[in-house]
Amino acid sequence: VPVAAAGNDRDTVMPDGTTNPVLYPAALPHIVSVAATGPSGATSEFSTANGAVDLAAPGEGVLTAVPTAWDDDGVADGYERLDGTSFAAPIVAGAVAWLRAARPHRS
């Protein structure tokens, strides 16, 4: 099951003046498009949130491994808390993989 981040473009202004664009490949019909949520469960302010989005998952403050040269949170331990739909999508991909393994006869 293909899963893709919906994008961090809620406030991006398109040439026609609209915002919150539909982004590809996440908007393709066979892709599960994932938005980001914050601790309250609400869609993150930065996250694309439109009719092409299928699911949302935690995407704020996700503990992420980073090269120590890019670790600028004050503790050079190779980890930072980052935000984005790119961190929400793998959570959904993992849940989909687990569900497919646990219930292989479901479509």
Secondary structure, DSSP 8 states (H G I E B T S, - for coil): --EEE--S-TT---TTS--S---TTTTSTTSEEEEEE-TTSSB-TTS--STT--EEEE-SSEEEE--GGG--SS--SSEEEE-SHHHHHHHHHHHHHHHHHH-TT--
